[in-house]
């Protein structure tokens, strides 16, 4: 299961709280408030899906699934 940004150790549950508190609706907006997603960016599709759905725990995405969620907002 995928539950965090590995490079920065930020759990999606924490990112979700920060997003809600600050009204961040995109990956880039959320990065204004917390350090994550600047290295490998493998968390991008998961964070985008989290922001869209509220989910914070994910099955590992296949490349085609990840590609759908890598797109901004």
N, CA, C and O atoms as CSV, one atom per row, in Angstrom:
chain,resi,resn,atom,element,x,y,z
A,1,UNK,N,N,0.843,-1.179,0.000
A,1,UNK,CA,C,0.000,0.000,0.000
A,1,UNK,C,C,0.893,1.248,0.000
A,1,UNK,O,O,1.976,1.250,0.584
A,2,UNK,N,N,0.427,2.281,-0.650
A,2,UNK,CA,C,1.150,3.539,-0.715
A,2,UNK,C,C,0.440,4.523,0.210
A,2,UNK,O,O,-0.749,4.799,0.048
A,3,UNK,N,N,1.194,5.051,1.191
A,3,UNK,CA,C,0.591,5.918,2.205
A,3,UNK,C,C,1.336,7.228,2.409
A,3,UNK,O,O,0.949,8.045,3.245
A,4,UNK,N,N,2.425,7.433,1.632
A,4,UNK,CA,C,3.224,8.641,1.868
A,4,UNK,C,C,4.132,8.967,0.686
A,4,UNK,O,O,4.359,8.151,-0.208
A,5,UNK,N,N,4.635,10.191,0.724
A,5,UNK,CA,C,5.727,10.626,-0.152
A,5,UNK,C,C,6.992,10.032,0.446
A,5,UNK,O,O,7.384,10.410,1.549
A,6,UNK,N,N,7.625,9.128,-0.245
A,6,UNK,CA,C,8.778,8.421,0.296
A,6,UNK,C,C,9.976,9.351,0.492
A,6,UNK,O,O,10.641,9.275,1.525
A,7,UNK,N,N,10.262,10.209,-0.453
A,7,UNK,CA,C,11.452,11.064,-0.383
A,7,UNK,C,C,11.452,11.973,0.851
A,7,UNK,O,O,12.500,12.203,1.454
A,8,UNK,N,N,10.286,12.483,1.221
A,8,UNK,CA,C,10.197,13.421,2.332
A,8,UNK,C,C,9.492,12.838,3.554
A,8,UNK,O,O,9.388,13.498,4.588
A,9,UNK,N,N,9.008,11.600,3.436
A,9,UNK,CA,C,8.368,10.939,4.566
A,9,UNK,C,C,7.041,11.548,4.980
A,9,UNK,O,O,6.590,11.336,6.105
A,10,UNK,N,N,6.410,12.299,4.093
A,10,UNK,CA,C,5.142,12.949,4.418
A,10,UNK,C,C,3.981,11.981,4.152
A,10,UNK,O,O,3.770,11.538,3.023
A,11,UNK,N,N,3.253,11.670,5.194
A,11,UNK,CA,C,2.087,10.785,5.051
A,11,UNK,C,C,0.944,11.542,4.373
A,11,UNK,O,O,0.755,12.740,4.583
A,12,UNK,N,N,0.195,10.812,3.559
A,12,UNK,CA,C,-0.931,11.428,2.863
A,12,UNK,C,C,-1.988,11.930,3.843
A,12,UNK,O,O,-2.673,12.912,3.558
A,13,UNK,N,N,-2.130,11.273,4.988
A,13,UNK,CA,C,-3.097,11.757,5.984
A,13,UNK,C,C,-2.714,13.158,6.452
A,13,UNK,O,O,-3.579,14.017,6.621
A,14,UNK,N,N,-1.420,13.388,6.660
A,14,UNK,CA,C,-0.955,14.717,7.083
A,14,UNK,C,C,-1.104,15.723,5.949
A,14,UNK,O,O,-1.513,16.862,6.175
A,15,UNK,N,N,-0.777,15.308,4.741
A,15,UNK,CA,C,-0.919,16.210,3.584
A,15,UNK,C,C,-2.374,16.608,3.379
A,15,UNK,O,O,-2.671,17.754,3.040
A,16,UNK,N,N,-3.265,15.670,3.584
A,16,UNK,CA,C,-4.703,15.955,3.427
A,16,UNK,C,C,-5.149,17.008,4.432
A,16,UNK,O,O,-5.889,17.925,4.076
A,17,UNK,N,N,-4.711,16.889,5.679
A,17,UNK,CA,C,-5.067,17.879,6.707
A,17,UNK,C,C,-4.533,19.257,6.352
A,17,UNK,O,O,-5.234,20.258,6.504
A,18,UNK,N,N,-3.303,19.310,5.883
A,18,UNK,CA,C,-2.698,20.588,5.506
A,18,UNK,C,C,-3.435,21.192,4.313
A,18,UNK,O,O,-3.670,22.400,4.270
A,19,UNK,N,N,-3.797,20.355,3.352
A,19,UNK,CA,C,-4.535,20.830,2.181
A,19,UNK,C,C,-5.874,21.430,2.602
A,19,UNK,O,O,-6.248,22.508,2.141
A,20,UNK,N,N,-6.582,20.740,3.464
A,20,UNK,CA,C,-7.889,21.235,3.922
A,20,UNK,C,C,-7.748,22.535,4.696
A,20,UNK,O,O,-8.508,23.479,4.479
A,21,UNK,N,N,-6.782,22.583,5.593
A,21,UNK,CA,C,-6.557,23.773,6.426
A,21,UNK,C,C,-6.252,25.005,5.571
A,21,UNK,O,O,-6.684,26.112,5.894
A,22,UNK,N,N,-5.508,24.808,4.484
A,22,UNK,CA,C,-5.048,25.932,3.674
A,22,UNK,C,C,-5.792,26.098,2.359
A,22,UNK,O,O,-5.481,27.002,1.584
A,23,UNK,N,N,-6.761,25.246,2.099
A,23,UNK,CA,C,-7.542,25.344,0.871
A,23,UNK,C,C,-6.764,24.973,-0.383
A,23,UNK,O,O,-7.116,25.405,-1.480
A,24,UNK,N,N,-5.710,24.178,-0.234
A,24,UNK,CA,C,-4.906,23.752,-1.384
A,24,UNK,C,C,-5.678,22.713,-2.184
A,24,UNK,O,O,-6.166,21.724,-1.637
A,25,UNK,N,N,-5.779,22.947,-3.464
A,25,UNK,CA,C,-6.543,22.037,-4.317
A,25,UNK,C,C,-5.692,21.338,-5.364
A,25,UNK,O,O,-6.172,20.436,-6.051
A,26,UNK,N,N,-4.433,21.746,-5.493
A,26,UNK,CA,C,-3.547,21.112,-6.465
A,26,UNK,C,C,-2.246,20.718,-5.779
A,26,UNK,O,O,-1.937,21.183,-4.682
A,27,UNK,N,N,-1.499,19.859,-6.444
A,27,UNK,CA,C,-0.194,19.407,-5.973
A,27,UNK,C,C,0.706,20.609,-5.690
A,27,UNK,O,O,1.333,20.696,-4.634
A,28,UNK,N,N,0.757,21.533,-6.650
A,28,UNK,CA,C,1.623,22.702,-6.524
A,28,UNK,C,C,1.164,23.627,-5.404
A,28,UNK,O,O,1.998,24.169,-4.679
A,29,UNK,N,N,-0.129,23.816,-5.249
A,29,UNK,CA,C,-0.637,24.643,-4.148
A,29,UNK,C,C,-0.255,24.028,-2.816
A,29,UNK,O,O,0.155,24.747,-1.905
A,30,UNK,N,N,-0.377,22.725,-2.682
A,30,UNK,CA,C,-0.043,22.047,-1.436
A,30,UNK,C,C,1.442,22.175,-1.126
A,30,UNK,O,O,1.823,22.280,0.040
A,31,UNK,N,N,2.281,22.169,-2.153
A,31,UNK,CA,C,3.725,22.309,-1.945
A,31,UNK,C,C,4.090,23.673,-1.349
A,31,UNK,O,O,5.177,23.824,-0.791
A,32,UNK,N,N,3.218,24.648,-1.455
A,32,UNK,CA,C,3.472,25.960,-0.842
A,32,UNK,C,C,3.450,25.881,0.681
A,32,UNK,O,O,4.038,26.724,1.358
A,33,UNK,N,N,2.775,24.874,1.216
A,33,UNK,CA,C,2.574,24.765,2.661
A,33,UNK,C,C,3.380,23.659,3.328
A,33,UNK,O,O,3.524,23.652,4.550
A,34,UNK,N,N,3.905,22.730,2.547
A,34,UNK,CA,C,4.630,21.594,3.126
A,34,UNK,C,C,5.631,21.044,2.113
A,34,UNK,O,O,5.371,21.043,0.910
A,35,UNK,N,N,6.761,20.584,2.601
A,35,UNK,CA,C,7.828,20.045,1.754
A,35,UNK,C,C,7.533,18.594,1.390
A,35,UNK,O,O,7.502,17.725,2.261
A,36,UNK,N,N,7.319,18.339,0.122
A,36,UNK,CA,C,7.116,16.987,-0.401
A,36,UNK,C,C,7.162,17.065,-1.918
A,36,UNK,O,O,7.006,18.137,-2.503
A,37,UNK,N,N,7.379,15.910,-2.549
A,37,UNK,CA,C,7.226,15.792,-3.991
A,37,UNK,C,C,8.218,16.537,-4.852
A,37,UNK,O,O,7.948,16.756,-6.033
A,38,UNK,N,N,9.350,16.935,-4.313
A,38,UNK,CA,C,10.323,17.678,-5.120
A,38,UNK,C,C,11.400,16.785,-5.732
A,38,UNK,O,O,12.111,17.233,-6.632
A,39,UNK,N,N,11.544,15.566,-5.288
A,39,UNK,CA,C,12.608,14.685,-5.788
A,39,UNK,C,C,12.106,13.792,-6.912
A,39,UNK,O,O,12.086,14.213,-8.068
A,40,UNK,N,N,11.707,12.589,-6.599
A,40,UNK,CA,C,11.341,11.619,-7.639
A,40,UNK,C,C,9.949,11.873,-8.228
A,40,UNK,O,O,9.667,11.455,-9.351
A,41,UNK,N,N,9.105,12.538,-7.496
A,41,UNK,CA,C,7.720,12.858,-7.896
A,41,UNK,C,C,6.843,11.631,-8.119
A,41,UNK,O,O,5.807,11.719,-8.777
A,42,UNK,N,N,7.248,10.501,-7.582
A,42,UNK,CA,C,6.405,9.304,-7.707
A,42,UNK,C,C,5.124,9.437,-6.904
A,42,UNK,O,O,4.165,8.703,-7.143
A,43,UNK,N,N,5.095,10.356,-5.960
A,43,UNK,CA,C,3.885,10.562,-5.163
A,43,UNK,C,C,2.845,11.412,-5.892
A,43,UNK,O,O,1.688,11.460,-5.476
A,44,UNK,N,N,3.243,12.079,-6.970
A,44,UNK,CA,C,2.337,13.005,-7.662
A,44,UNK,C,C,0.976,12.386,-7.991
A,44,UNK,O,O,-0.043,12.982,-7.644
A,45,UNK,N,N,0.907,11.225,-8.640
A,45,UNK,CA,C,-0.430,10.702,-8.953
A,45,UNK,C,C,-1.246,10.373,-7.703
A,45,UNK,O,O,-2.469,10.516,-7.703
A,46,UNK,N,N,-0.576,9.937,-6.647
A,46,UNK,CA,C,-1.284,9.598,-5.411
A,46,UNK,C,C,-1.792,10.857,-4.707
A,46,UNK,O,O,-2.914,10.875,-4.202
A,47,UNK,N,N,-0.987,11.885,-4.674
A,47,UNK,CA,C,-1.413,13.139,-4.046
A,47,UNK,C,C,-2.541,13.768,-4.861
A,47,UNK,O,O,-3.510,14.271,-4.292
A,48,UNK,N,N,-2.424,13.743,-6.177
A,48,UNK,CA,C,-3.510,14.276,-7.003
A,48,UNK,C,C,-4.809,13.516,-6.754
A,48,UNK,O,O,-5.878,14.118,-6.656
A,49,UNK,N,N,-4.710,12.197,-6.654
A,49,UNK,CA,C,-5.917,11.396,-6.379
A,49,UNK,C,C,-6.438,11.693,-4.981
A,49,UNK,O,O,-7.650,11.764,-4.779
A,50,UNK,N,N,-5.538,11.867,-4.009
A,50,UNK,CA,C,-5.943,12.210,-2.650
A,50,UNK,C,C,-6.713,13.532,-2.639
A,50,UNK,O,O,-7.759,13.646,-1.999
A,51,UNK,N,N,-6.188,14.519,-3.348
A,51,UNK,CA,C,-6.843,15.824,-3.383
A,51,UNK,C,C,-8.219,15.745,-4.048
A,51,UNK,O,O,-9.135,16.475,-3.668
A,52,UNK,N,N,-8.363,14.879,-5.019
A,52,UNK,CA,C,-9.636,14.739,-5.741
A,52,UNK,C,C,-10.662,13.896,-4.995
A,52,UNK,O,O,-11.860,14.169,-5.063
A,53,UNK,N,N,-10.190,12.865,-4.278
A,53,UNK,CA,C,-11.121,11.898,-3.695
A,53,UNK,C,C,-11.154,11.867,-2.172
A,53,UNK,O,O,-12.116,11.382,-1.576
A,54,UNK,N,N,-10.095,12.389,-1.541
A,54,UNK,CA,C,-10.002,12.315,-0.086
A,54,UNK,C,C,-9.371,11.034,0.415
A,54,UNK,O,O,-9.137,10.901,1.616
A,55,UNK,N,N,-9.087,10.087,-0.466
A,55,UNK,CA,C,-8.436,8.840,-0.068
A,55,UNK,C,C,-6.999,9.123,0.365
A,55,UNK,O,O,-6.372,10.059,-0.132
A,56,UNK,N,N,-6.476,8.313,1.292
A,56,UNK,CA,C,-5.101,8.498,1.749
A,56,UNK,C,C,-4.283,7.210,1.732
A,56,UNK,O,O,-3.101,7.229,2.076
A,57,UNK,N,N,-4.882,6.112,1.346
A,57,UNK,CA,C,-4.193,4.825,1.238
A,57,UNK,C,C,-4.530,4.256,-0.137
A,57,UNK,O,O,-5.694,4.177,-0.528
A,58,UNK,N,N,-3.482,3.862,-0.859
A,58,UNK,CA,C,-3.671,3.448,-2.246
A,58,UNK,C,C,-2.957,2.146,-2.560
A,58,UNK,O,O,-1.898,1.853,-2.005
A,59,UNK,N,N,-3.548,1.373,-3.450
A,59,UNK,CA,C,-2.847,0.252,-4.071
A,59,UNK,C,C,-1.801,0.875,-4.989
A,59,UNK,O,O,-1.984,1.994,-5.467
A,60,UNK,N,N,-0.719,0.169,-5.235
A,60,UNK,CA,C,0.285,0.656,-6.167
A,60,UNK,C,C,-0.366,0.782,-7.542
A,60,UNK,O,O,-0.987,-0.159,-8.037
A,61,UNK,N,N,-0.216,1.961,-8.153
A,61,UNK,CA,C,-0.823,2.201,-9.456
A,61,UNK,C,C,0.035,1.608,-10.567
A,61,UNK,O,O,1.265,1.648,-10.521
A,62,UNK,N,N,-0.641,1.063,-11.555
A,62,UNK,CA,C,0.038,0.632,-12.774
A,62,UNK,C,C,0.382,1.892,-13.568
A,62,UNK,O,O,-0.238,2.935,-13.358
A,63,UNK,N,N,1.354,1.816,-14.473
A,63,UNK,CA,C,1.765,3.015,-15.208
A,63,UNK,C,C,0.627,3.772,-15.892
A,63,UNK,O,O,0.615,5.003,-15.877
A,64,UNK,N,N,-0.329,3.059,-16.490
A,64,UNK,CA,C,-1.433,3.749,-17.155
A,64,UNK,C,C,-2.353,4.440,-16.151
A,64,UNK,O,O,-2.893,5.507,-16.442
A,65,UNK,N,N,-2.537,3.847,-14.977
A,65,UNK,CA,C,-3.340,4.478,-13.929
A,65,UNK,C,C,-2.640,5.724,-13.415
A,65,UNK,O,O,-3.261,6.776,-13.260
A,66,UNK,N,N,-1.350,5.603,-13.152
A,66,UNK,CA,C,-0.570,6.731,-12.649
A,66,UNK,C,C,-0.581,7.878,-13.647
A,66,UNK,O,O,-0.678,9.041,-13.255
A,67,UNK,N,N,-0.481,7.565,-14.925
A,67,UNK,CA,C,-0.468,8.604,-15.961
A,67,UNK,C,C,-1.741,9.438,-15.919
A,67,UNK,O,O,-1.696,10.648,-16.141
A,68,UNK,N,N,-2.870,8.806,-15.639
A,68,UNK,CA,C,-4.137,9.540,-15.545
A,68,UNK,C,C,-4.123,10.541,-14.395
A,68,UNK,O,O,-4.700,11.621,-14.519
A,69,UNK,N,N,-3.481,10.210,-13.289
A,69,UNK,CA,C,-3.471,11.058,-12.103
A,69,UNK,C,C,-2.272,11.989,-12.041
A,69,UNK,O,O,-2.200,12.827,-11.142
A,70,UNK,N,N,-1.332,11.868,-12.966
A,70,UNK,CA,C,-0.170,12.760,-12.981
A,70,UNK,C,C,-0.528,14.123,-13.542
A,70,UNK,O,O,0.182,15.101,-13.308
A,71,UNK,N,N,-1.611,14.191,-14.271
A,71,UNK,CA,C,-2.043,15.460,-14.863
A,71,UNK,C,C,-2.507,16.419,-13.770
A,71,UNK,O,O,-3.132,15.990,-12.800
A,72,UNK,N,N,-2.215,17.697,-13.911
A,72,UNK,CA,C,-2.683,18.679,-12.919
A,72,UNK,C,C,-4.197,18.707,-12.819
A,72,UNK,O,O,-4.917,18.510,-13.798
A,73,UNK,N,N,-4.661,18.966,-11.579
A,73,UNK,CA,C,-6.045,19.206,-11.233
A,73,UNK,C,C,-7.043,18.578,-12.083
A,73,UNK,O,O,-8.241,18.738,-11.850
